[in-house]
Amino acid sequence: MSIVGSSAPIFAQEQNHKIIFASDTQEPLLVERIIRKINHNQKATKLIFQDIVAARPSSLFILGDVVSLGCRDSKWKRMDGYLSSCRQYHIPVYAVLGNHELMLNAKKGAAKFQDRFPMHSSTGYIEKIDSVAVVLLNSNFGKMTALEIEKQDNWYRHTINELDHDAAIKFVIVGCHHSPFTNSRVVAPSVKVQQQFVPLFVNSKKGILFLSGHSHNFEHFNLQGKNFLVIGGGGGPHQPIRSGKGVIHDIDSNYKPMFHYLEVKRCHDSLQVVSRQLKLDFSGFTDGAPFYVHRFQ
């Protein structure tokens, strides 16, 4: 079943330049329910999608681990309903593969994912909203062939260079699933993402945000003058954060919501970035960790 296709009218883009990013919307696996802190995670994901649909954004991007097991139809049932709600209000939804989509049966999981996100390419693709280009990359290197990795590298290099010379594009956001930097106690920073994706982003004159998930936290790092955000609060079990010696400095070390998503809105030559945090009592959302990113910062 095709949830979002290229023929879908994008009426929301004509009215609202707000872009939404979420990640790790998967429901907890049985083993995670035993070893992780669970707190009505499925309800949190439902409320997140309700809040997103109510905002009528121009686009929604999900940075992987959309569901807990991509190869099983039963794990897509709730998500199919959320995607259908987005389609009903003409909100395009784009996504990248996470590790959970490829668990147990990578080929079958990838096929079910592709059916729901037909615009997706497993070797990188791009979507443009107003003057913002969102570059989406596959960070599941262990599931890719050497030729696929090379193809993505070449495409990414060409795309970043092309965007830097495109007068119609003011901002470039790069997104993938695995975080290049995180202080999570459960998942490690991805060295491959640091090597394959970060340098081109850092050297891009228009690259202003690098977004990722995998770590089920909100984390904000400023490295080499660029902003890196981890936004893995879509519903997966919350992960503890390391502290003390050796951790990466987190700009928002006191802001650690359990469930959240990211809202990005263009304001002239700046982007307004704000985290939408689900209240502890699940009664609604509040804005947190706001900041602006200026063009050519």
N, C-alpha and C positions, 0 to 999 in steps of 0.2 A: 504494500500500500504506500502510495506516495503522499507524504504529508506537506512538503513545501516544494513547489516546482518553479521553474524559470518563467512559466506563464502566469503565475499568480500576480494580480495587480498589487502594486506597492503604494496604496493610497496613503498609508501612514507617513511615508517619506515626504509627501507634499505638505504635511501639516506640522511635523514634529521632527526636529533633528536630534532628538535624544536617542542615544544608543545604549543598549543594555548588554552587560556581560555577566554570565553566571558560570559556575563550574561545579562538578562533583555533585550532581543532583541524584545520584544513585541511592536507592534504599539500602540500608545495611544488610550485608550477608549474615547468615546464621552465626558464623564464627565471630564476626564483628560484634554481634549482639552479646556475645559471651565475654569478649576481651576488651571492648571499647565502651565508652560512656554513651548510652543511647537516651534520647530525649524527644520522643514523638517526632522522629526524623521525617517520616512520610507526610505527616501533617505540615511540617515546616516547608517541605518542598511544594506542597499544594498551595500554601499561603504565598510563597514566593512567586509562583506563576500567576496567582490571582492578582498580586500587586503589580506584576509586570504588565499583564494584560490591561489593567486599569490605567496604567501610565500611557498606553498607546504609543510605544516607542517606534522609531523608524525601522529598527531592526533589533533582533536578539541573537547574541552569539553565546554558544555553550562550549566551554573549553574542555570537553572530554569527561569520561565517566558519566555519561548521560543516564545510563542504567547500570545495574549491578552485574548483569551477565548478558552481554549483547546477543549471544547465540540462542537465547530462549525467548520465545514469544511472550510467555507469561510475565517476564520482567519488563516488557515494553508496554503492558496494558495501561498502567496509569499515565506513563509518559505520552502515549498516543493521544490520550484525552487532553493533556496539557497542550500538546502541539496542535491539536484540532481547534482548541480555543484560540490559539494565536492566529491560526489560519482564518478563523471566523472573522477576526478583526483586522485581517490583511497585514499581520505583522510577520515579516519574513524571519525564519529561524535558520541559522547556520551553525555548524558544529565541527569540531575536530575529534578525531579518535582518541579515547583514553585507553588505559590498560584494561579496564573492566569490559569494554566492548569486545576485546580480543581474547578474553579468558576462555579456557576449555576448548573452544573451537574457533580459532581466529578467522578462518575463511567464512564460516557461517555467520559469525558476529559482524564481520565487516560488510557482508551482503545485506544483512538486516539494517545496519546503520545507513548504508548507501541508499537503501530504498526510502528511508525517511528523510535523508538529507541529500537529494540528488545533485545539488550544486557542489557537493564536497569532492575534493580530489585528494587522494592519499599521498600525493607528492607536492602538496601546497596549492593554495588558491587564494584569490583576493576578492573582496567586496568593497565597493565604494559607496559611501553615504555622504551626500553633500560634498564637502572638501576633505573628508576624512577617508583614508584608505586603511582597511583592516586586512592584514596579511596573516593567513592562517597556515600553520605548519604541523606536520606529523612528527611527534617526538618519540614514537614507539620504534626506536632504532633496532631493537632486538627482533622485531617482527618484519623488518624491511630487508630486501636484498641490497647488495652493494650497488647495483645499477639504480634501484629506486632512490637510495640515499644520494647518489651522484646526481640523478635527475632533479631531485628537490634542491640540492645545493646550487645547481646551475640556474634553476628557475628563480630561486630566492635571490641570488646575486643579481640576476638580470632585472628582476622586479623592483628591488630596492633602488638600483641605479636609475631605472625608468621613472620611478615615483619622485626621486630627488630632482629630476629634470622636468617634471610635469607641473606646469604653472597652475593647473586647476586643483592640485592637491596641496593642502597646507599642513596636514598632520598625517603621520603614519603610526598605526598601532600594530604591534606584532603579538600574536597569540599562539600558544601551544598548550599541551596538557601538563607535561612534566616541568616543574619549576627549576630554573637554573640556580636559584638561591632560596633557601628556606632554613628555618631553625626548628623544623618539626622533629620530634623524637621518633616518629614512625617511618617517615620517608626521607631519603637523603637528597641533597641538591643534585641535579642531573649534570654531570660533567660533560656529557655529550651535547646537551643544549648549550652549555657555556661555550663549548668549542665550535659548534656548528651554526648556532643562531645568534648568539650575543654580539660577536664582533661587528657584523654587518649592521645590526641595529644601533649599536653605540656610535658607529661611524656615519650613520645616515643623518643628514642635516635636518630631516623632517621626522625622524623617529623619536617619539615622545613618550610612549608607554609600551612596556613589555608586560603582558598579562599571562598568567598561568594558573594552574590548579594543582591537583595531586596531593599537595599538603592541604588538609582540611582546616584551614585557618585564613585569617586576613593578616597579611604581612606586607610591609611597605619598605622597600630599600631604595636608596639613592646611591648608585655606583657609577663612577666615571661620568657624573653629571646627568645620568638618565634615571628615570623612575621605573622600578620593577615592582609589580604588585602580584601577590598571591591571593586568589579570591575563591578558595575551595570551600565555600560555605553553603552550597546549594542543597544539602540534606544528608551528605555522608556523615559518619560518626566523627565527632570532633577529635582532633589529635593534640596531645600535649606538646608544649613548646620547650625547647632547651633554653637554659639561662646560664649566666656566668661566663667564664673565660672561653673564648673561641667562637662565640656566637656572632652572627652578622648583625650589625647595628640596624634595628628596626625603628623607623621614624615614628611609627604608631604602636609602640610597644605596650601602651596602656589601653589600646583598643583591640579587643579580642572577642568579637561577637561569635556566638556559636553558629548562627545561620545568617547569611547575608548575600547580597549580589551587588554589582557595580553599575553605576549610572554615569554616563559620559555625555556632556552636552557642549556644543560649540558656542562660544561667546566671543564674536568678532575674531580676533587673532589669538584667542586662548581657548583651552578646553577646561571646562569645569568638571571635576571628578569627585564623586561622592559615593560612599558606601551606604546602601540601604540595609539597615540592621533590623532583624525581627526582634521585637521586644521579648523579654524573658517570660512574660505571661502569655505570649502568642496573641496579644490583643491588637497588634498592628506593627507598623514599621516607623523607624526614626532614621534621620540622616546622621552619618558619622564620618569622621576622618576626611573632611572636605579639603580640597586644594585645587589650585589652578596650574596648568602647564601652558607656558607661553610658546608661541612659534619661534623656532630657531633659538631656543633657550640654551 
